[in-house]
Amino acid sequence: MRSTVHRITSKGQVTIPIDILREVDLKAGDRVVFSRRGRQIIVESAEDVVKNLYGVFSSHATKHDRDSDIQDLIDQEHEALEQAIIEDVMAELED
């Protein structure tokens, strides 16, 4: 794994190198999920997180249910994720 050093801006932003974005198939406008494992910051595609969650629950659904409801599930998870992000940001701002 290759490492590079970058500076965090005063707004808390950091640029992800384009070669890393390409390797993990992320592009401008994609949504990402930030999580923490100890002092490590994990960045994952929001779509991948939703698909993984769907996979956990899909074994309990019929094929018809999976095929017809996947977009609804993704939309619901996106909304829940956005709400969680908003709540996290608001909590950070209150601190």
N, CA, C and O of each residue as an XYZ file, in Angstrom:
380
protein
N       0.845     -1.177      0.000
C       0.000      0.000      0.000
C       0.889      1.238      0.000
O       1.794      1.370      0.824
N       0.622      2.125     -0.919
C       1.382      3.362     -1.055
C       0.789      4.424     -0.143
O      -0.431      4.525     -0.021
N       1.638      5.214      0.495
C       1.189      6.286      1.374
C       1.656      7.625      0.833
O       2.753      7.736      0.286
N       0.822      8.634      0.988
C       1.195     10.003      0.656
C       0.752     10.890      1.810
O      -0.168     10.548      2.553
N       1.407     12.018      1.948
C       1.089     12.950      3.021
C       0.375     14.157      2.425
O       0.810     14.716      1.418
N      -0.724     14.550      3.060
C      -1.495     15.711      2.611
C      -1.850     16.563      3.817
O      -1.896     16.073      4.946
N      -2.098     17.821      3.574
C      -2.439     18.764      4.640
C      -3.969     18.912      4.707
O      -4.647     18.976      3.681
N      -4.483     18.964      5.927
C      -5.907     19.217      6.144
C      -6.105     20.727      6.142
O      -5.376     21.447      6.825
N      -7.087     21.216      5.381
C      -7.346     22.651      5.303
C      -8.030     23.140      6.576
O      -8.450     22.343      7.414
N      -8.135     24.453      6.707
C      -8.807     25.040      7.868
C     -10.283     24.654      7.918
O     -10.907     24.735      8.976
N     -10.843     24.236      6.790
C     -12.239     23.778      6.739
C     -12.358     22.278      6.998
O     -13.451     21.720      6.905
N     -11.244     21.621      7.323
C     -11.273     20.187      7.597
C     -11.296     19.339      6.343
O     -11.674     18.169      6.397
N     -10.901     19.903      5.215
C     -10.933     19.187      3.953
C      -9.555     18.647      3.598
O      -8.528     19.204      3.987
N      -9.559     17.554      2.853
C      -8.318     16.970      2.357
C      -8.603     16.447      0.947
O      -9.699     15.960      0.671
N      -7.630     16.549      0.074
C      -7.784     16.053     -1.288
C      -7.322     14.606     -1.357
O      -6.218     14.273     -0.925
N      -8.177     13.750     -1.905
C      -7.806     12.349     -2.098
C      -7.139     12.245     -3.462
O      -7.724     12.662     -4.462
N      -5.935     11.700     -3.526
C      -5.233     11.606     -4.813
C      -6.063     10.864     -5.863
O      -6.727      9.873     -5.560
N      -6.013     11.357     -7.091
C      -6.826     10.819     -8.186
C      -6.542      9.341     -8.442
O      -7.457      8.588     -8.774
N      -5.290      8.916     -8.292
C      -4.997      7.498     -8.548
C      -5.675      6.599     -7.511
O      -6.090      5.486     -7.835
N      -5.788      7.073     -6.276
C      -6.493      6.297     -5.255
C      -7.985      6.276     -5.559
O      -8.625      5.231     -5.447
N      -8.546      7.421     -5.942
C      -9.971      7.463     -6.294
C     -10.278      6.489     -7.432
O     -11.288      5.787     -7.403
N      -9.404      6.454     -8.426
C      -9.616      5.544     -9.549
C      -9.538      4.084     -9.112
O     -10.328      3.251     -9.555
N      -8.583      3.786     -8.243
C      -8.412      2.409     -7.775
C      -9.647      1.895     -7.039
O      -9.963      0.707     -7.110
N     -10.339      2.778     -6.339
C     -11.526      2.355     -5.581
C     -12.824      2.766     -6.282
O     -13.908      2.674     -5.706
N     -12.696      3.219     -7.532
C     -13.848      3.549     -8.387
C     -14.753      4.621     -7.772
O     -15.975      4.478     -7.762
N     -14.145      5.692     -7.262
C     -14.897      6.839     -6.775
C     -14.641      8.021     -7.704
O     -13.562      8.159     -8.280
N     -15.663      8.872     -7.836
C     -15.514     10.054     -8.683
C     -16.244     11.229     -8.045
O     -16.988     11.056     -7.079
N     -16.028     12.415     -8.585
C     -16.660     13.623     -8.072
C     -18.175     13.422     -8.009
O     -18.786     12.919     -8.952
N     -18.758     13.815     -6.905
C     -20.206     13.694     -6.728
C     -20.640     12.423     -6.017
O     -21.770     12.346     -5.535
N     -19.767     11.420     -5.942
C     -20.112     10.192     -5.217
C     -20.230     10.506     -3.730
O     -19.548     11.389     -3.210
N     -21.094      9.778     -3.070
C     -21.249      9.933     -1.623
C     -20.345      8.923     -0.931
O     -20.192      7.788     -1.381
N     -19.755      9.360      0.168
C     -18.881      8.480      0.939
C     -19.314      8.493      2.401
O     -19.951      9.433      2.875
N     -18.953      7.434      3.091
C     -19.242      7.296      4.512
C     -17.911      7.325      5.253
O     -16.981      6.600      4.901
N     -17.828      8.161      6.274
C     -16.645      8.218      7.112
C     -16.946      7.472      8.406
O     -17.997      7.667      9.017
N     -16.031      6.635      8.809
C     -16.146      5.971     10.103
C     -14.765      5.945     10.725
O     -13.777      6.305     10.084
N     -14.702      5.525     11.961
C     -13.436      5.547     12.662
C     -13.180      4.184     13.285
O     -14.079      3.566     13.854
N     -11.962      3.736     13.172
C     -11.497      2.515     13.827
C     -10.254      2.912     14.615
O      -9.158      3.021     14.066
N     -10.449      3.127     15.912
C      -9.351      3.664     16.708
C      -9.013      5.064     16.211
O      -9.885      5.930     16.147
N      -7.758      5.285     15.861
C      -7.338      6.583     15.327
C      -7.309      6.608     13.801
O      -6.864      7.588     13.206
N      -7.781      5.534     13.166
C      -7.838      5.480     11.703
C      -9.187      6.006     11.221
O     -10.224      5.749     11.833
N      -9.155      6.738     10.124
C     -10.376      7.217      9.489
C     -10.625      6.341      8.267
O      -9.761      6.205      7.400
N     -11.803      5.756      8.210
C     -12.171      4.867      7.113
C     -13.128      5.623      6.194
O     -14.105      6.213      6.655
N     -12.845      5.603      4.899
C     -13.702      6.231      3.901
C     -14.213      5.129      2.980
O     -13.427      4.419      2.354
N     -15.551      4.990      2.902
C     -16.148      3.960      2.055
C     -17.208      4.575      1.169
O     -17.831      5.575      1.528
N     -17.407      3.981      0.026
C     -18.489      4.384     -0.859
C     -19.812      4.140     -0.147
O     -20.053      3.048      0.367
N     -20.675      5.160     -0.116
C     -21.983      5.003      0.519
C     -22.778      3.904     -0.168
O     -23.508      3.157      0.483
N     -22.638      3.809     -1.468
C     -23.354      2.772     -2.220
C     -22.890      1.384     -1.788
O     -23.710      0.478     -1.642
N     -21.587      1.207     -1.581
C     -21.075     -0.085     -1.127
C     -21.597     -0.433      0.262
O     -21.933     -1.584      0.540
N     -21.660      0.574      1.132
C     -22.167      0.340      2.481
C     -23.619     -0.116      2.414
O     -24.011     -1.060      3.099
N     -24.416      0.559      1.585
C     -25.827      0.189      1.438
C     -25.953     -1.212      0.856
O     -26.765     -2.007      1.328
N     -25.163     -1.518     -0.160
C     -25.220     -2.859     -0.761
C     -24.840     -3.937      0.249
O     -25.442     -5.010      0.272
N     -23.839     -3.652      1.084
C     -23.445     -4.617      2.111
C     -24.562     -4.828      3.122
O     -24.829     -5.954      3.540
N     -25.215     -3.731      3.513
C     -26.344     -3.864      4.430
C     -27.469     -4.654      3.782
O     -28.091     -5.503      4.421
N     -27.724     -4.374      2.522
C     -28.772     -5.098      1.805
C     -28.447     -6.585      1.766
O     -29.334     -7.419      1.943
N     -27.188     -6.920      1.536
C     -26.782     -8.321      1.475
C     -27.042     -9.052      2.779
O     -27.382    -10.235      2.774
N     -26.884     -8.358      3.892
C     -27.129     -8.967      5.193
C     -28.594     -9.369      5.326
O     -28.907    -10.430      5.864
N     -29.495     -8.507      4.828
C     -30.922     -8.753      5.008
C     -31.571     -9.489      3.851
O     -32.687     -9.987      3.994
N     -30.899     -9.574      2.700
C     -31.526    -10.141      1.511
C     -31.803    -11.629      1.622
O     -32.677    -12.144      0.925
N     -31.082    -12.328      2.481
C     -31.308    -13.760      2.608
C     -32.696    -14.052      3.173
O     -33.174    -15.183      3.085
N     -33.342    -13.048      3.747
C     -34.673    -13.230      4.319
C     -35.782    -12.843      3.342
O     -36.960    -12.961      3.677
N     -35.435    -12.392      2.168
C     -36.434    -11.952      1.192
C     -36.483    -12.914      0.009
O     -35.513    -13.615     -0.279
N     -37.629    -12.934     -0.671
C     -37.740    -13.742     -1.886
C     -37.050    -13.012     -3.022
O     -36.756    -11.823     -2.906
N     -36.786    -13.712     -4.121
C     -36.139    -13.075     -5.275
C     -36.977    -11.910     -5.775
O     -36.432    -10.858     -6.109
N     -38.279    -12.077     -5.830
C     -39.160    -10.998     -6.290
C     -39.005     -9.774     -5.380
O     -38.888     -8.646     -5.861
N     -39.006    -10.006     -4.067
C     -38.838     -8.898     -3.124
C     -37.510     -8.200     -3.347
O     -37.445     -6.971     -3.363
N     -36.444     -8.985     -3.520
C     -35.114     -8.392     -3.712
C     -35.081     -7.549     -4.978
O     -34.571     -6.429     -4.976
N     -35.627     -8.094     -6.058
C     -35.579     -7.384     -7.331
C     -36.423     -6.115     -7.315
O     -36.011     -5.092     -7.863
N     -37.596     -6.168     -6.696
C     -38.501     -5.022     -6.759
C     -38.228     -3.969     -5.697
O     -38.603     -2.809     -5.867
N     -37.584     -4.357     -4.610
C     -37.418     -3.429     -3.494
C     -36.011     -2.883     -3.318
O     -35.796     -2.064     -2.424
N     -35.050     -3.295     -4.120
C     -33.672     -2.869     -3.881
C     -33.506     -1.355     -4.000
O     -32.803     -0.756     -3.187
N     -34.134     -0.724     -4.991
C     -33.989      0.726     -5.127
C     -34.626      1.452     -3.957
O     -34.085      2.450     -3.482
N     -35.776      0.964     -3.481
C     -36.400      1.564     -2.306
C     -35.476      1.459     -1.094
O     -35.331      2.414     -0.330
N     -34.859      0.301     -0.925
C     -33.942      0.105      0.192
C     -32.743      1.033      0.085
O     -32.330      1.637      1.075
N     -32.186      1.147     -1.105
C     -31.037      2.046     -1.310
C     -31.445      3.480     -1.003
O     -30.705      4.203     -0.335
N     -32.619      3.903     -1.482
C     -33.088      5.262     -1.219
C     -33.271      5.504      0.282
O     -32.880      6.550      0.799
N     -33.865      4.536      0.972
C     -34.068      4.676      2.414
C     -32.735      4.750      3.151
O     -32.577      5.551      4.072
N     -31.783      3.922      2.750
C     -30.478      3.936      3.407
C     -29.735      5.235      3.127
O     -29.047      5.759      4.003
N     -29.869      5.760      1.904
C     -29.242      7.051      1.583
C     -29.817      8.142      2.475
O     -29.080      8.967      3.015
N     -31.159      8.142      2.629
C     -31.799      9.151      3.471
C     -31.354      9.012      4.925
O     -31.069     10.008      5.591
N     -31.296      7.778      5.413
C     -30.850      7.549      6.789
C     -29.395      7.969      6.964
O     -29.028      8.553      7.984
N     -28.575      7.669      5.967
C     -27.171      8.047      6.015
C     -27.018      9.560      6.027
O     -26.234     10.101      6.806
N     -27.766     10.246      5.162
C     -27.702     11.706      5.121
C     -28.118     12.288      6.464
O     -27.487     13.222      6.956
N     -29.187     11.738      7.066
C     -29.650     12.223      8.364
C     -28.595     11.992      9.436
O     -28.366     12.860     10.279
N     -27.948     10.827      9.410
C     -26.904     10.529     10.396
C     -25.725     11.482     10.238
O     -25.146     11.935     11.226
N     -25.374     11.783      8.996
C     -24.273     12.715      8.742
C     -24.627     14.101      9.268
O     -23.806     14.761      9.904
N     -25.853     14.535      8.998
C     -26.304     15.843      9.487
C     -26.240     15.887     11.010
O     -25.766     16.866     11.586
N     -26.717     14.829     11.660
C     -26.698     14.781     13.116
C     -25.259     14.812     13.646
O     -24.978     15.483     14.639
N     -24.357     14.091     12.988
C     -22.958     14.097     13.409
C     -22.340     15.481     13.269
O     -21.633     15.946     14.162
N     -22.609     16.135     12.147
C     -22.063     17.480     11.916
C     -22.622     18.450     12.948
O     -21.879     19.265     13.497
N     -23.915     18.373     13.216
C     -24.527     19.269     14.194
C     -23.927     19.032     15.582
O     -23.682     19.984     16.324
N     -23.691     17.764     15.932
C     -23.097     17.455     17.230
C     -21.680     18.015     17.312
O     -21.274     18.542     18.348
N     -20.924     17.899     16.207
C     -19.557     18.436     16.174
C     -19.569     19.954     16.338
O     -18.718     20.514     17.030
N     -20.535     20.616     15.701
C     -20.620     22.072     15.778
C     -20.997     22.545     17.187
O     -20.599     23.628     17.615
N     -21.766     21.722     17.897
C     -22.171     22.081     19.259
C     -21.024     21.947     20.247
O     -21.023     22.604     21.288
N     -20.043     21.100     19.929
C     -18.911     20.880     20.853
C     -17.974     22.039     20.902
O     -16.981     22.000     21.630
